[in-house]
Amino acid sequence: MHADVEEVSGADWWRQAAVYQIYPRSFSDSNGDGLGDVKGITAKVPYLKSLGIDAVWLSPFYPSALADGGYDVDDYRDVDPRLGSLADFDEMTVALHAAGIKLIVDIVPNHSSDRHEWFKEALAGSRGSAARNRYIFREGKGAEGELPPSDWESLFGGPAWERITEPDGTAGQWYMHLFAKEQPDFNWDNPEVREDFLRTLRFWADRGVDGFRIDVAHALAKDLTEPLLAKAELAAENETVDGTHPFWDRDEVQEIYAEWRALFNEYTPPRTAVAEAWVHADRRGRYASPEGLGQAFNFDLLQAAFDAGQFREIITRNLTESEITGAPSTWVFSNHDVVRHATRYGLPKGPGRNGPAQAWLMSGGNEPALDRELGLRRARAASLLMLALPGSAYLYQGEELGLHEVVEISDADRQDPTFFRNPGVDVGRDGCRVPLPWTTEGIAFGFGKATAHLPQPEWFSAYAVATQQDNPGSTLALYREALRLRGSLQTEEQLKWINHRNDAVLHFIRPNGWQSITNFGVQPVALPAGTVVVSSGPLMDRKLPADTTAWII
Ligand code: NOJ
């Protein structure tokens, strides 16, 4: 599928694609300032091609103060000068396309940064002005308006409202921010906001961008009619099921995406989109509809333990849903917001998005103990299983190296706002955003010629691309081989489970005879007949050891 330009040029290229997420500031630094940049990505196109992915998704590369790793955008139609220029972006797009790799960029429509021109105008404007009406401003409560308009909390901790100083120097109105205070929420009832995002989408689509990842896609539409409900009266983000929550997953958010879809379909091939929407599973299909964004992230595997029962239930449910909606499933284990899956699987099982990983992070990596080898073995098994599933697979930079989460980051080096807004409770997401190790030595392990913007630990050397490049047993070699095989084996067709008496075994077959079998248990299990084309770890004669996946044709 990824082998050459022709094969990926059809309108359906995205449906079964392997998409590699690049966190641009931590991928490759070409100019030695410690921050990854666009030219750095261009220089690594041969690496991306040899990996065998179909598309790259770039997290934000726009001008930003980095109050939230670039998800605080100053200007949606430019490149951060520290990362390069629009000309560099065009050069990168051409290089990716020449290598047969599609390009997806991140769009952040729920909020801008507080340095965006519009927000500056809003602060300089008066109460009720057109400039304020592009964002969500309210009078405060209390005799002097000194209390926030509601008790809502930001997802990053602390209040969801911030008070401004009016141009005349008096304490003034409050604005809403679901994330950091440097990320004011837009008012999507304002046609100017809608038009501006259409312009942004067109701007990048015209430059050859093939698709868009939509940040917080479920929060744009809001009903903030007074009186605002109290926090205690609101359903949780992913427990909202009737589309009437004041800001999560309101039904009318789909009207916005219907307009976007019309724009995407003006292009040949139509531009694609994937929603980041932490909604109730029953509502995900709305975002993935062909009249809307077309695809939505399913974070179910990312939230599951390494457990055969959980995996089977999640895979079955999502494939059933995909058959109903016609939208291909998405699979993902790691991204820039969660503890890397090699680390999660090396810790005791536990509930939640990060589970015991959060405790492990908070203890500085001491408690509970991390079994690095076990975690990596399981991560390799899980990734190989995922790459055999129908639908698209989203990979996060560094997982092909088997990287673990970095815990060795001092408070002084931390950057994530979730660390600053939750003192003593959350160290944030920096540990999965540490710049990649390309070489075994050097000031930044080949990331660049200066100290990387987040500290890289000594153990990165063992995981460097240079260490793994020519080692057939390496995680990098496993990903390359699996992606190469997937390129010729992947189809739209669904899978059929092959039941074993041992319920720690997950075994399925695709209509073309491609089988994947994973042993989640302790005892080795007999392999089915056929040729093993790849396995996530060494086999024992015809037996599949614990925590291992094999593909058989
Ligand atoms: C989701 C992004 O993935 C995350 O990194 C960011 O902090 C929030 N949205 C806010 O934009």
Residues whose N, C-alpha, C, O or C-beta is under 5 A from the ligand:
A	BS01	NOJ	D68 Y71 F179 D215 V216 D337
